[in-house]
Amino acid sequence: MFFLSVSLIVFILFLLFLPIIFLVWFFKIVNFSFQKLGLTPNLTFLLLLLTIIGSQINIPLGKYRVRNIRRTNFFGFSFIQKEIQGIAINLGGGVIPLIISLYLFQQVEDFIPVLITLFLMILITHFFARVIPGVGIGLPALIPPVFAALFSLIFYPQNPAICAYISGTLGTLIGADILNLYKLRQYQGLISIGGAGVFDGIFLTGVIAVFLTAL
């Protein structure tokens, strides 16, 4: 007969519950960061839910063009596939962080340090951003939040959390995405500003940057 050891059973259970553990841990970080911004837990949950749903929604900026492409599958059969071309902004990764940033701007007492930090973040993210064919804009994950937190602590120590979120999200959105749109035009397919999966880099940048200012 085959008997599983207790340690093996515990390890299997840990692997099964790992996604749940990660989601709980991630939500705690998001909740902590948004509380530092003055947002309630209920509003945080709503924004997180809208971000998840909105990551699948792209809002067109102008007209879409549809191109028919003939492709061949593994068995040698050819078929016509429609490819959408155009520029859009992602609801979860672009619009929602933009709305939060504009809301937080109303709470800023001194705009000059925030604008300086934002300008520096645009330069930093634009310098490190790279166009990856077939994927979009690539940017080292820790660069934006670390620099946003650092600059905010230096230039706006009276409220670094708000400055870190604004400069981190808008700096990445402008420096990495918008300023590289002209490079993406040579590639086929839909160009989505702020669109890169469920938890887009722009959303995570703002959350992690605020978290780092509290460490």
C-alpha positions as CSV (number, residue, x, y, z in Angstrom):
1,M,0.0,0.0,0.0
2,F,1.0,3.6,-0.7
3,F,0.9,6.1,2.2
4,L,1.5,9.8,1.9
5,S,3.7,11.3,4.6
6,V,2.3,14.2,6.7
7,S,4.9,16.6,5.4
8,L,4.0,15.7,1.8
9,I,0.3,16.3,2.5
10,V,1.0,19.6,4.1
11,F,3.2,20.6,1.1
12,I,0.4,19.6,-1.4
13,L,-2.2,21.6,0.6
14,F,0.2,24.6,0.6
15,L,0.5,24.5,-3.2
16,L,-3.3,24.3,-3.5
17,F,-3.9,27.2,-1.3
18,L,-0.9,29.3,-2.6
19,P,-3.0,31.4,-5.0
20,I,-5.4,32.2,-2.2
21,I,-2.6,33.1,0.1
22,F,-1.1,35.4,-2.6
23,L,-4.4,37.1,-3.3
24,V,-5.0,37.8,0.5
25,W,-1.4,39.1,0.8
26,F,-1.8,41.3,-2.3
27,F,-5.1,42.7,-1.2
28,K,-3.6,43.6,2.2
29,I,-0.9,45.6,0.4
30,V,-3.4,47.3,-1.9
31,N,-5.7,48.1,1.1
32,F,-2.7,49.4,3.1
33,S,-1.5,51.6,0.3
34,F,-4.9,53.0,-0.5
35,Q,-5.6,53.7,3.2
36,K,-2.4,55.8,3.1
37,L,-4.0,57.7,0.3
38,G,-7.1,58.3,2.4
39,L,-9.4,55.8,0.6
40,T,-11.7,53.5,2.6
41,P,-11.5,49.6,2.5
42,N,-14.8,49.5,0.7
43,L,-13.7,51.9,-2.0
44,T,-10.4,50.0,-2.3
45,F,-12.2,46.8,-2.9
46,L,-14.4,48.5,-5.5
47,L,-11.4,50.0,-7.3
48,L,-9.5,46.7,-7.3
49,L,-12.6,44.9,-8.7
50,L,-13.0,47.6,-11.4
51,T,-9.3,47.2,-12.2
52,I,-9.6,43.5,-12.7
53,I,-12.7,43.8,-14.9
54,G,-11.4,46.9,-16.7
55,S,-8.1,45.2,-17.6
56,Q,-10.2,43.3,-20.3
57,I,-11.7,46.6,-21.7
58,N,-9.9,48.8,-24.2
59,I,-11.5,52.2,-25.0
60,P,-10.7,53.2,-28.6
61,L,-8.9,56.5,-29.2
62,G,-9.9,57.1,-32.8
63,K,-11.1,54.7,-35.4
64,Y,-10.2,51.0,-35.5
65,R,-9.0,49.4,-38.7
66,V,-9.8,45.7,-39.4
67,R,-7.4,43.7,-41.5
68,N,-8.0,40.2,-42.8
69,I,-4.9,38.0,-42.5
70,R,-4.6,34.5,-44.0
71,R,-3.0,32.1,-41.6
72,T,-2.2,28.4,-41.8
73,N,-2.7,26.0,-38.8
74,F,-0.7,23.0,-37.8
75,F,-2.6,20.6,-40.1
76,G,-2.0,22.8,-43.2
77,F,-5.5,24.3,-43.4
78,S,-5.6,28.0,-44.1
79,F,-8.1,30.4,-42.6
80,I,-8.8,34.1,-42.4
81,Q,-8.2,35.9,-39.1
82,K,-9.4,39.4,-38.4
83,E,-6.8,41.7,-36.8
84,I,-7.8,45.0,-35.2
85,Q,-5.4,47.9,-35.7
86,G,-5.6,51.2,-33.8
87,I,-4.8,52.9,-30.5
88,A,-6.8,52.4,-27.3
89,I,-6.5,53.1,-23.6
90,N,-7.1,50.2,-21.1
91,L,-9.8,50.9,-18.5
92,G,-8.1,49.0,-15.7
93,G,-4.5,49.9,-16.4
94,G,-4.9,53.4,-17.8
95,V,-8.2,55.1,-17.1
96,I,-8.6,54.1,-13.4
97,P,-5.1,55.0,-12.3
98,L,-5.5,58.3,-14.2
99,I,-8.8,59.1,-12.4
100,I,-7.2,58.3,-9.0
101,S,-4.2,60.5,-9.7
102,L,-6.4,63.4,-10.8
103,Y,-8.5,62.9,-7.6
104,L,-5.3,62.9,-5.4
105,F,-4.0,66.1,-7.2
106,Q,-6.8,68.0,-5.4
107,Q,-5.3,67.1,-2.1
108,V,-1.8,68.4,-3.0
109,E,-0.8,71.6,-1.2
110,D,2.3,72.4,-3.1
111,F,2.2,71.4,-6.8
112,I,5.9,72.3,-7.6
113,P,7.6,69.3,-5.8
114,V,5.0,66.9,-7.2
115,L,5.5,68.2,-10.8
116,I,9.2,67.9,-10.4
117,T,8.9,64.3,-9.2
118,L,6.5,63.6,-12.1
119,F,8.9,65.1,-14.6
120,L,11.8,63.0,-13.2
121,M,9.6,59.8,-13.4
122,I,8.8,60.5,-17.0
123,L,12.5,60.7,-17.8
124,I,13.3,57.6,-15.8
125,T,10.6,55.4,-17.2
126,H,11.2,56.6,-20.8
127,F,14.9,55.8,-20.5
128,F,14.3,52.2,-19.2
129,A,11.3,51.4,-21.4
130,R,11.9,49.0,-24.3
131,V,9.6,48.1,-27.2
132,I,9.1,44.3,-27.3
133,P,7.6,43.2,-30.6
134,G,4.4,41.3,-30.2
135,V,4.2,42.2,-26.5
136,G,4.3,46.0,-26.1
137,I,6.4,48.2,-23.8
138,G,8.7,46.4,-21.4
139,L,9.9,48.1,-18.2
140,P,11.8,46.6,-15.2
141,A,9.1,46.0,-12.6
142,L,10.8,47.6,-9.6
143,I,12.3,50.7,-11.4
144,P,9.1,52.9,-11.4
145,P,7.9,52.3,-7.8
146,V,11.4,52.5,-6.2
147,F,12.2,55.8,-7.9
148,A,8.7,57.2,-7.3
149,A,9.0,56.4,-3.6
150,L,12.6,57.8,-3.4
151,F,11.8,61.0,-5.3
152,S,8.6,61.6,-3.3
153,L,10.4,61.2,0.1
154,I,13.0,63.7,-1.1
155,F,10.9,66.3,-2.8
156,Y,7.5,66.0,-0.9
157,P,8.2,64.5,2.5
158,Q,5.1,66.1,4.0
159,N,2.9,63.7,2.0
160,P,5.1,61.2,0.1
161,A,2.3,58.7,-0.4
162,I,0.2,60.9,-2.6
163,C,3.2,62.2,-4.5
164,A,4.5,58.6,-5.1
165,Y,1.2,57.4,-6.5
166,I,0.7,60.4,-8.8
167,S,4.3,60.4,-10.1
168,G,4.5,56.6,-10.3
169,T,1.3,56.1,-12.3
170,L,1.4,59.2,-14.5
171,G,5.1,59.1,-14.9
172,T,4.9,55.5,-16.2
173,L,1.8,56.1,-18.3
174,I,3.4,59.1,-20.0
175,G,7.1,58.1,-20.1
176,A,6.8,54.4,-20.9
177,D,3.5,54.2,-22.8
178,I,2.5,57.5,-24.5
179,L,6.0,58.7,-25.4
180,N,6.7,55.3,-27.1
181,L,3.5,55.2,-29.2
182,Y,5.4,56.3,-32.3
183,K,7.6,53.2,-32.0
184,L,4.7,50.9,-31.7
185,R,3.0,52.1,-34.9
186,Q,5.4,50.0,-37.0
187,Y,4.0,46.8,-35.4
188,Q,0.7,45.3,-36.4
189,G,-2.2,44.8,-34.0
190,L,-4.0,46.9,-31.3
191,I,-1.9,49.3,-29.3
192,S,-3.4,49.5,-25.8
193,I,-2.1,52.3,-23.4
194,G,-1.8,50.8,-20.0
195,G,-3.0,47.4,-21.1
196,A,-0.7,44.5,-20.0
197,G,-2.8,41.8,-18.2
198,V,-4.9,41.8,-15.1
199,F,-2.7,43.8,-12.8
200,D,-1.0,46.2,-15.2
201,G,2.4,47.7,-14.4
202,I,0.9,51.1,-14.0
203,F,-1.6,50.0,-11.3
204,L,1.1,48.0,-9.5
205,T,3.5,50.9,-9.7
206,G,1.2,53.2,-7.8
207,V,0.4,50.7,-5.1
208,I,4.0,49.5,-4.5
209,A,5.3,53.1,-4.6
210,V,2.9,54.2,-1.8
211,F,3.8,51.0,0.2
212,L,7.5,51.8,-0.1
213,T,7.1,55.3,1.3
214,A,5.7,53.8,4.5
215,L,8.6,51.4,5.1
